Amino acid sequence: CIFAYGSYMEKVKLRKLFEYGKKFGTFLYHTLGIRKGDVVAIDLPNSINFV
């Protein structure tokens, strides 16, 4: 699995990708008040970086 952020790219194991997702979920929960069952949409530009 490859994790990319801007021009930064890193090969990561799925466990590490899961950790990144968990941290992002924690951010949504504590910062934005998103709760289980809420609907969230992420709007990204059409780019290979976001596949």
mmCIF file as Biopython writes it, N, C-alpha, C and O atoms, coordinates in Angstrom:
data_model
#
loop_
_atom_site.group_PDB
_atom_site.id
_atom_site.type_symbol
_atom_site.label_atom_id
_atom_site.label_alt_id
_atom_site.label_comp_id
_atom_site.label_asym_id
_atom_site.label_entity_id
_atom_site.label_seq_id
_atom_site.pdbx_PDB_ins_code
_atom_site.Cartn_x
_atom_site.Cartn_y
_atom_site.Cartn_z
_atom_site.occupancy
_atom_site.B_iso_or_equiv
_atom_site.auth_seq_id
_atom_site.auth_asym_id
_atom_site.pdbx_PDB_model_num
ATOM 1   N N  . CYS A ? 1  ? 0.843   -1.159 0.000   1.0 0.0 1  A 1 
ATOM 2   C CA . CYS A ? 1  ? 0.000   0.000  0.000   1.0 0.0 1  A 1 
ATOM 3   C C  . CYS A ? 1  ? 0.901   1.238  0.000   1.0 0.0 1  A 1 
ATOM 4   O O  . CYS A ? 1  ? 1.944   1.250  0.654   1.0 0.0 1  A 1 
ATOM 5   N N  . ILE A ? 2  ? 0.506   2.258  -0.719  1.0 0.0 2  A 1 
ATOM 6   C CA . ILE A ? 2  ? 1.288   3.493  -0.775  1.0 0.0 2  A 1 
ATOM 7   C C  . ILE A ? 2  ? 0.468   4.634  -0.204  1.0 0.0 2  A 1 
ATOM 8   O O  . ILE A ? 2  ? -0.675  4.851  -0.606  1.0 0.0 2  A 1 
ATOM 9   N N  . PHE A ? 3  ? 1.050   5.356  0.725   1.0 0.0 3  A 1 
ATOM 10  C CA . PHE A ? 3  ? 0.428   6.524  1.339   1.0 0.0 3  A 1 
ATOM 11  C C  . PHE A ? 3  ? 1.075   7.751  0.721   1.0 0.0 3  A 1 
ATOM 12  O O  . PHE A ? 3  ? 2.301   7.862  0.709   1.0 0.0 3  A 1 
ATOM 13  N N  . ALA A ? 4  ? 0.271   8.673  0.206   1.0 0.0 4  A 1 
ATOM 14  C CA . ALA A ? 4  ? 0.813   9.879  -0.422  1.0 0.0 4  A 1 
ATOM 15  C C  . ALA A ? 4  ? 0.170   11.109 0.183   1.0 0.0 4  A 1 
ATOM 16  O O  . ALA A ? 4  ? -1.033  11.140 0.441   1.0 0.0 4  A 1 
ATOM 17  N N  . TYR A ? 5  ? 0.995   12.127 0.405   1.0 0.0 5  A 1 
ATOM 18  C CA . TYR A ? 5  ? 0.515   13.416 0.896   1.0 0.0 5  A 1 
ATOM 19  C C  . TYR A ? 5  ? 1.289   14.486 0.159   1.0 0.0 5  A 1 
ATOM 20  O O  . TYR A ? 5  ? 2.471   14.695 0.432   1.0 0.0 5  A 1 
ATOM 21  N N  . GLY A ? 6  ? 0.638   15.171 -0.776  1.0 0.0 6  A 1 
ATOM 22  C CA . GLY A ? 6  ? 1.346   16.140 -1.612  1.0 0.0 6  A 1 
ATOM 23  C C  . GLY A ? 6  ? 2.387   15.422 -2.448  1.0 0.0 6  A 1 
ATOM 24  O O  . GLY A ? 6  ? 2.057   14.454 -3.133  1.0 0.0 6  A 1 
ATOM 25  N N  . SER A ? 7  ? 3.619   15.861 -2.413  1.0 0.0 7  A 1 
ATOM 26  C CA . SER A ? 7  ? 4.680   15.194 -3.163  1.0 0.0 7  A 1 
ATOM 27  C C  . SER A ? 7  ? 5.352   14.103 -2.327  1.0 0.0 7  A 1 
ATOM 28  O O  . SER A ? 7  ? 6.245   13.411 -2.815  1.0 0.0 7  A 1 
ATOM 29  N N  . TYR A ? 8  ? 4.929   13.949 -1.073  1.0 0.0 8  A 1 
ATOM 30  C CA . TYR A ? 8  ? 5.502   12.944 -0.173  1.0 0.0 8  A 1 
ATOM 31  C C  . TYR A ? 8  ? 4.803   11.606 -0.400  1.0 0.0 8  A 1 
ATOM 32  O O  . TYR A ? 8  ? 3.574   11.540 -0.380  1.0 0.0 8  A 1 
ATOM 33  N N  . MET A ? 9  ? 5.569   10.551 -0.612  1.0 0.0 9  A 1 
ATOM 34  C CA . MET A ? 9  ? 5.006   9.211  -0.772  1.0 0.0 9  A 1 
ATOM 35  C C  . MET A ? 9  ? 5.759   8.248  0.131   1.0 0.0 9  A 1 
ATOM 36  O O  . MET A ? 9  ? 6.967   8.382  0.331   1.0 0.0 9  A 1 
ATOM 37  N N  . GLU A ? 10 ? 5.040   7.282  0.671   1.0 0.0 10 A 1 
ATOM 38  C CA . GLU A ? 10 ? 5.650   6.313  1.583   1.0 0.0 10 A 1 
ATOM 39  C C  . GLU A ? 10 ? 4.932   4.979  1.426   1.0 0.0 10 A 1 
ATOM 40  O O  . GLU A ? 10 ? 3.703   4.929  1.374   1.0 0.0 10 A 1 
ATOM 41  N N  . LYS A ? 11 ? 5.705   3.902  1.353   1.0 0.0 11 A 1 
ATOM 42  C CA . LYS A ? 11 ? 5.108   2.575  1.372   1.0 0.0 11 A 1 
ATOM 43  C C  . LYS A ? 11 ? 4.736   2.260  2.810   1.0 0.0 11 A 1 
ATOM 44  O O  . LYS A ? 11 ? 5.560   2.404  3.713   1.0 0.0 11 A 1 
ATOM 45  N N  . VAL A ? 12 ? 3.508   1.833  3.027   1.0 0.0 12 A 1 
ATOM 46  C CA . VAL A ? 12 ? 3.085   1.501  4.385   1.0 0.0 12 A 1 
ATOM 47  C C  . VAL A ? 12 ? 2.354   0.169  4.389   1.0 0.0 12 A 1 
ATOM 48  O O  . VAL A ? 12 ? 1.762   -0.235 3.388   1.0 0.0 12 A 1 
ATOM 49  N N  . LYS A ? 13 ? 2.403   -0.495 5.512   1.0 0.0 13 A 1 
ATOM 50  C CA . LYS A ? 13 ? 1.651   -1.730 5.687   1.0 0.0 13 A 1 
ATOM 51  C C  . LYS A ? 13 ? 0.207   -1.370 6.010   1.0 0.0 13 A 1 
ATOM 52  O O  . LYS A ? 13 ? -0.075  -0.263 6.469   1.0 0.0 13 A 1 
ATOM 53  N N  . LEU A ? 14 ? -0.697  -2.296 5.773   1.0 0.0 14 A 1 
ATOM 54  C CA . LEU A ? 14 ? -2.112  -2.035 6.020   1.0 0.0 14 A 1 
ATOM 55  C C  . LEU A ? 14 ? -2.374  -1.665 7.471   1.0 0.0 14 A 1 
ATOM 56  O O  . LEU A ? 14 ? -3.269  -0.867 7.750   1.0 0.0 14 A 1 
ATOM 57  N N  . ARG A ? 15 ? -1.617  -2.226 8.393   1.0 0.0 15 A 1 
ATOM 58  C CA . ARG A ? 15 ? -1.782  -1.883 9.811   1.0 0.0 15 A 1 
ATOM 59  C C  . ARG A ? 15 ? -1.534  -0.390 10.039  1.0 0.0 15 A 1 
ATOM 60  O O  . ARG A ? 15 ? -2.267  0.261  10.784  1.0 0.0 15 A 1 
ATOM 61  N N  . LYS A ? 16 ? -0.494  0.145  9.393   1.0 0.0 16 A 1 
ATOM 62  C CA . LYS A ? 16 ? -0.171  1.566  9.529   1.0 0.0 16 A 1 
ATOM 63  C C  . LYS A ? 16 ? -1.262  2.421  8.882   1.0 0.0 16 A 1 
ATOM 64  O O  . LYS A ? 16 ? -1.623  3.470  9.417   1.0 0.0 16 A 1 
ATOM 65  N N  . LEU A ? 17 ? -1.791  1.982  7.736   1.0 0.0 17 A 1 
ATOM 66  C CA . LEU A ? 17 ? -2.877  2.702  7.082   1.0 0.0 17 A 1 
ATOM 67  C C  . LEU A ? 17 ? -4.108  2.728  7.983   1.0 0.0 17 A 1 
ATOM 68  O O  . LEU A ? 17 ? -4.801  3.743  8.056   1.0 0.0 17 A 1 
ATOM 69  N N  . PHE A ? 18 ? -4.384  1.617  8.672   1.0 0.0 18 A 1 
ATOM 70  C CA . PHE A ? 18 ? -5.489  1.558  9.629   1.0 0.0 18 A 1 
ATOM 71  C C  . PHE A ? 18 ? -5.274  2.575  10.753  1.0 0.0 18 A 1 
ATOM 72  O O  . PHE A ? 18 ? -6.216  3.249  11.172  1.0 0.0 18 A 1 
ATOM 73  N N  . GLU A ? 19 ? -4.031  2.685  11.240  1.0 0.0 19 A 1 
ATOM 74  C CA . GLU A ? 19 ? -3.715  3.659  12.298  1.0 0.0 19 A 1 
ATOM 75  C C  . GLU A ? 19 ? -3.962  5.088  11.815  1.0 0.0 19 A 1 
ATOM 76  O O  . GLU A ? 19 ? -4.503  5.907  12.558  1.0 0.0 19 A 1 
ATOM 77  N N  . TYR A ? 20 ? -3.568  5.392  10.570  1.0 0.0 20 A 1 
ATOM 78  C CA . TYR A ? 20 ? -3.820  6.726  10.008  1.0 0.0 20 A 1 
ATOM 79  C C  . TYR A ? 20 ? -5.323  7.001  9.966   1.0 0.0 20 A 1 
ATOM 80  O O  . TYR A ? 20 ? -5.768  8.092  10.323  1.0 0.0 20 A 1 
ATOM 81  N N  . GLY A ? 21 ? -6.101  6.012  9.531   1.0 0.0 21 A 1 
ATOM 82  C CA . GLY A ? 21 ? -7.553  6.166  9.472   1.0 0.0 21 A 1 
ATOM 83  C C  . GLY A ? 21 ? -8.158  6.370  10.845  1.0 0.0 21 A 1 
ATOM 84  O O  . GLY A ? 21 ? -9.076  7.173  11.012  1.0 0.0 21 A 1 
ATOM 85  N N  . LYS A ? 22 ? -7.647  5.647  11.830  1.0 0.0 22 A 1 
ATOM 86  C CA . LYS A ? 22 ? -8.145  5.786  13.198  1.0 0.0 22 A 1 
ATOM 87  C C  . LYS A ? 22 ? -7.840  7.184  13.746  1.0 0.0 22 A 1 
ATOM 88  O O  . LYS A ? 22 ? -8.676  7.787  14.419  1.0 0.0 22 A 1 
ATOM 89  N N  . LYS A ? 23 ? -6.647  7.691  13.457  1.0 0.0 23 A 1 
ATOM 90  C CA . LYS A ? 23 ? -6.291  9.049  13.892  1.0 0.0 23 A 1 
ATOM 91  C C  . LYS A ? 23 ? -7.191  10.084 13.222  1.0 0.0 23 A 1 
ATOM 92  O O  . LYS A ? 23 ? -7.609  11.051 13.859  1.0 0.0 23 A 1 
ATOM 93  N N  . PHE A ? 24 ? -7.489  9.884  11.940  1.0 0.0 24 A 1 
ATOM 94  C CA . PHE A ? 24 ? -8.366  10.808 11.226  1.0 0.0 24 A 1 
ATOM 95  C C  . PHE A ? 24 ? -9.770  10.754 11.823  1.0 0.0 24 A 1 
ATOM 96  O O  . PHE A ? 24 ? -10.410 11.791 12.004  1.0 0.0 24 A 1 
ATOM 97  N N  . GLY A ? 25 ? -10.251 9.549  12.130  1.0 0.0 25 A 1 
ATOM 98  C CA . GLY A ? 25 ? -11.558 9.402  12.773  1.0 0.0 25 A 1 
ATOM 99  C C  . GLY A ? 25 ? -11.601 10.076 14.132  1.0 0.0 25 A 1 
ATOM 100 O O  . GLY A ? 25 ? -12.604 10.695 14.487  1.0 0.0 25 A 1 
ATOM 101 N N  . THR A ? 26 ? -10.529 9.961  14.891  1.0 0.0 26 A 1 
ATOM 102 C CA . THR A ? 26 ? -10.445 10.620 16.197  1.0 0.0 26 A 1 
ATOM 103 C C  . THR A ? 26 ? -10.489 12.136 16.036  1.0 0.0 26 A 1 
ATOM 104 O O  . THR A ? 26 ? -11.134 12.834 16.819  1.0 0.0 26 A 1 
ATOM 105 N N  . PHE A ? 27 ? -9.799  12.639 15.013  1.0 0.0 27 A 1 
ATOM 106 C CA . PHE A ? 27 ? -9.841  14.074 14.719  1.0 0.0 27 A 1 
ATOM 107 C C  . PHE A ? 27 ? -11.271 14.516 14.408  1.0 0.0 27 A 1 
ATOM 108 O O  . PHE A ? 27 ? -11.739 15.524 14.939  1.0 0.0 27 A 1 
ATOM 109 N N  . LEU A ? 28 ? -11.966 13.768 13.551  1.0 0.0 28 A 1 
ATOM 110 C CA . LEU A ? 28 ? -13.347 14.119 13.198  1.0 0.0 28 A 1 
ATOM 111 C C  . LEU A ? 28 ? -14.242 14.108 14.432  1.0 0.0 28 A 1 
ATOM 112 O O  . LEU A ? 28 ? -15.110 14.968 14.584  1.0 0.0 28 A 1 
ATOM 113 N N  . TYR A ? 29 ? -14.030 13.141 15.304  1.0 0.0 29 A 1 
ATOM 114 C CA . TYR A ? 29 ? -14.854 12.993 16.506  1.0 0.0 29 A 1 
ATOM 115 C C  . TYR A ? 29 ? -14.642 14.157 17.472  1.0 0.0 29 A 1 
ATOM 116 O O  . TYR A ? 29 ? -15.601 14.786 17.918  1.0 0.0 29 A 1 
ATOM 117 N N  . HIS A ? 30 ? -13.386 14.435 17.789  1.0 0.0 30 A 1 
ATOM 118 C CA . HIS A ? 30 ? -13.088 15.439 18.815  1.0 0.0 30 A 1 
ATOM 119 C C  . HIS A ? 30 ? -13.143 16.879 18.298  1.0 0.0 30 A 1 
ATOM 120 O O  . HIS A ? 30 ? -13.538 17.782 19.035  1.0 0.0 30 A 1 
ATOM 121 N N  . THR A ? 31 ? -12.757 17.097 17.056  1.0 0.0 31 A 1 
ATOM 122 C CA . THR A ? 31 ? -12.679 18.457 16.529  1.0 0.0 31 A 1 
ATOM 123 C C  . THR A ? 31 ? -13.985 18.925 15.897  1.0 0.0 31 A 1 
ATOM 124 O O  . THR A ? 31 ? -14.403 20.065 16.094  1.0 0.0 31 A 1 
ATOM 125 N N  . LEU A ? 32 ? -14.626 18.039 15.137  1.0 0.0 32 A 1 
ATOM 126 C CA . LEU A ? 32 ? -15.821 18.439 14.395  1.0 0.0 32 A 1 
ATOM 127 C C  . LEU A ? 32 ? -17.118 17.900 14.987  1.0 0.0 32 A 1 
ATOM 128 O O  . LEU A ? 32 ? -18.204 18.261 14.533  1.0 0.0 32 A 1 
ATOM 129 N N  . GLY A ? 33 ? -17.015 17.046 15.986  1.0 0.0 33 A 1 
ATOM 130 C CA . GLY A ? 33 ? -18.210 16.512 16.625  1.0 0.0 33 A 1 
ATOM 131 C C  . GLY A ? 33 ? -18.927 15.449 15.810  1.0 0.0 33 A 1 
ATOM 132 O O  . GLY A ? 33 ? -20.110 15.195 16.035  1.0 0.0 33 A 1 
ATOM 133 N N  . ILE A ? 34 ? -18.230 14.820 14.863  1.0 0.0 34 A 1 
ATOM 134 C CA . ILE A ? 34 ? -18.825 13.756 14.056  1.0 0.0 34 A 1 
ATOM 135 C C  . ILE A ? 34 ? -19.033 12.537 14.949  1.0 0.0 34 A 1 
ATOM 136 O O  . ILE A ? 34 ? -18.134 12.146 15.693  1.0 0.0 34 A 1 
ATOM 137 N N  . ARG A ? 35 ? -20.212 11.943 14.875  1.0 0.0 35 A 1 
ATOM 138 C CA . ARG A ? 35 ? -20.548 10.781 15.705  1.0 0.0 35 A 1 
ATOM 139 C C  . ARG A ? 35 ? -20.926 9.589  14.834  1.0 0.0 35 A 1 
ATOM 140 O O  . ARG A ? 35 ? -21.211 9.750  13.647  1.0 0.0 35 A 1 
ATOM 141 N N  . LYS A ? 36 ? -20.930 8.404  15.414  1.0 0.0 36 A 1 
ATOM 142 C CA . LYS A ? 36 ? -21.307 7.183  14.719  1.0 0.0 36 A 1 
ATOM 143 C C  . LYS A ? 36 ? -22.690 7.373  14.101  1.0 0.0 36 A 1 
ATOM 144 O O  . LYS A ? 36 ? -23.624 7.815  14.770  1.0 0.0 36 A 1 
ATOM 145 N N  . GLY A ? 37 ? -22.810 7.036  12.826  1.0 0.0 37 A 1 
ATOM 146 C CA . GLY A ? 37 ? -24.074 7.178  12.119  1.0 0.0 37 A 1 
ATOM 147 C C  . GLY A ? 37 ? -24.182 8.464  11.314  1.0 0.0 37 A 1 
ATOM 148 O O  . GLY A ? 37 ? -25.044 8.574  10.442  1.0 0.0 37 A 1 
ATOM 149 N N  . ASP A ? 38 ? -23.312 9.449  11.596  1.0 0.0 38 A 1 
ATOM 150 C CA . ASP A ? 38 ? -23.303 10.689 10.814  1.0 0.0 38 A 1 
ATOM 151 C C  . ASP A ? 38 ? -22.788 10.391 9.403   1.0 0.0 38 A 1 
ATOM 152 O O  . ASP A ? 38 ? -21.983 9.481  9.208   1.0 0.0 38 A 1 
ATOM 153 N N  . VAL A ? 39 ? -23.251 11.153 8.443   1.0 0.0 39 A 1 
ATOM 154 C CA . VAL A ? 39 ? -22.798 11.008 7.059   1.0 0.0 39 A 1 
ATOM 155 C C  . VAL A ? 39 ? -21.729 12.061 6.792   1.0 0.0 39 A 1 
ATOM 156 O O  . VAL A ? 39 ? -21.922 13.243 7.077   1.0 0.0 39 A 1 
ATOM 157 N N  . VAL A ? 40 ? -20.593 11.616 6.240   1.0 0.0 40 A 1 
ATOM 158 C CA . VAL A ? 40 ? -19.473 12.514 5.956   1.0 0.0 40 A 1 
ATOM 159 C C  . VAL A ? 40 ? -19.107 12.372 4.481   1.0 0.0 40 A 1 
ATOM 160 O O  . VAL A ? 40 ? -18.989 11.256 3.974   1.0 0.0 40 A 1 
ATOM 161 N N  . ALA A ? 41 ? -18.929 13.488 3.798   1.0 0.0 41 A 1 
ATOM 162 C CA . ALA A ? 41 ? -18.476 13.485 2.402   1.0 0.0 41 A 1 
ATOM 163 C C  . ALA A ? 41 ? -17.150 14.224 2.328   1.0 0.0 41 A 1 
ATOM 164 O O  . ALA A ? 41 ? -16.949 15.235 3.000   1.0 0.0 41 A 1 
ATOM 165 N N  . ILE A ? 42 ? -16.255 13.711 1.509   1.0 0.0 42 A 1 
ATOM 166 C CA . ILE A ? 42 ? -14.968 14.364 1.307   1.0 0.0 42 A 1 
ATOM 167 C C  . ILE A ? 42 ? -14.881 14.727 -0.174  1.0 0.0 42 A 1 
ATOM 168 O O  . ILE A ? 42 ? -14.948 13.847 -1.032  1.0 0.0 42 A 1 
ATOM 169 N N  . ASP A ? 43 ? -14.734 15.994 -0.473  1.0 0.0 43 A 1 
ATOM 170 C CA . ASP A ? 43 ? -14.670 16.489 -1.847  1.0 0.0 43 A 1 
ATOM 171 C C  . ASP A ? 43 ? -13.213 16.770 -2.196  1.0 0.0 43 A 1 
ATOM 172 O O  . ASP A ? 43 ? -12.595 17.676 -1.638  1.0 0.0 43 A 1 
ATOM 173 N N  . LEU A ? 44 ? -12.671 15.984 -3.127  1.0 0.0 44 A 1 
ATOM 174 C CA . LEU A ? 44 ? -11.270 16.123 -3.521  1.0 0.0 44 A 1 
ATOM 175 C C  . LEU A ? 44 ? -11.176 16.448 -5.005  1.0 0.0 44 A 1 
ATOM 176 O O  . LEU A ? 44 ? -12.063 16.068 -5.770  1.0 0.0 44 A 1 
ATOM 177 N N  . PRO A ? 45 ? -10.127 17.139 -5.430  1.0 0.0 45 A 1 
ATOM 178 C CA . PRO A ? 45 ? -9.958  17.404 -6.859  1.0 0.0 45 A 1 
ATOM 179 C C  . PRO A ? 45 ? -9.728  16.097 -7.621  1.0 0.0 45 A 1 
ATOM 180 O O  . PRO A ? 45 ? -9.251  15.114 -7.054  1.0 0.0 45 A 1 
ATOM 181 N N  . ASN A ? 46 ? -10.066 16.098 -8.892  1.0 0.0 46 A 1 
ATOM 182 C CA . ASN A ? 46 ? -9.871  14.929 -9.737  1.0 0.0 46 A 1 
ATOM 183 C C  . ASN A ? 46 ? -8.378  14.777 -10.023 1.0 0.0 46 A 1 
ATOM 184 O O  . ASN A ? 46 ? -7.827  15.484 -10.867 1.0 0.0 46 A 1 
ATOM 185 N N  . SER A ? 47 ? -7.727  13.849 -9.314  1.0 0.0 47 A 1 
ATOM 186 C CA . SER A ? 47 ? -6.285  13.696 -9.432  1.0 0.0 47 A 1 
ATOM 187 C C  . SER A ? 47 ? -5.886  12.268 -9.093  1.0 0.0 47 A 1 
ATOM 188 O O  . SER A ? 47 ? -6.521  11.626 -8.256  1.0 0.0 47 A 1 
ATOM 189 N N  . ILE A ? 48 ? -4.844  11.773 -9.733  1.0 0.0 48 A 1 
ATOM 190 C CA . ILE A ? 48 ? -4.333  10.434 -9.443  1.0 0.0 48 A 1 
ATOM 191 C C  . ILE A ? 48 ? -3.873  10.331 -7.995  1.0 0.0 48 A 1 
ATOM 192 O O  . ILE A ? 48 ? -3.842  9.233  -7.440  1.0 0.0 48 A 1 
ATOM 193 N N  . ASN A ? 49 ? -3.517  11.450 -7.374  1.0 0.0 49 A 1 
ATOM 194 C CA . ASN A ? 49 ? -3.063  11.446 -5.986  1.0 0.0 49 A 1 
ATOM 195 C C  . ASN A ? 49 ? -4.153  11.020 -5.017  1.0 0.0 49 A 1 
ATOM 196 O O  . ASN A ? 49 ? -3.850  10.616 -3.894  1.0 0.0 49 A 1 
ATOM 197 N N  . PHE A ? 50 ? -5.413  11.101 -5.422  1.0 0.0 50 A 1 
ATOM 198 C CA . PHE A ? 50 ? -6.508  10.804 -4.510  1.0 0.0 50 A 1 
ATOM 199 C C  . PHE A ? 50 ? -7.204  9.485  -4.814  1.0 0.0 50 A 1 
ATOM 200 O O  . PHE A ? 50 ? -8.297  9.234  -4.308  1.0 0.0 50 A 1 
ATOM 201 N N  . VAL A ? 51 ? -6.585  8.636  -5.636  1.0 0.0 51 A 1 
ATOM 202 C CA . VAL A ? 51 ? -7.176  7.331  -5.956  1.0 0.0 51 A 1 
ATOM 203 C C  . VAL A ? 51 ? -6.934  6.383  -4.815  1.0 0.0 51 A 1 
ATOM 204 O O  . VAL A ? 51 ? -7.349  5.226  -4.876  1.0 0.0 51 A 1 
#
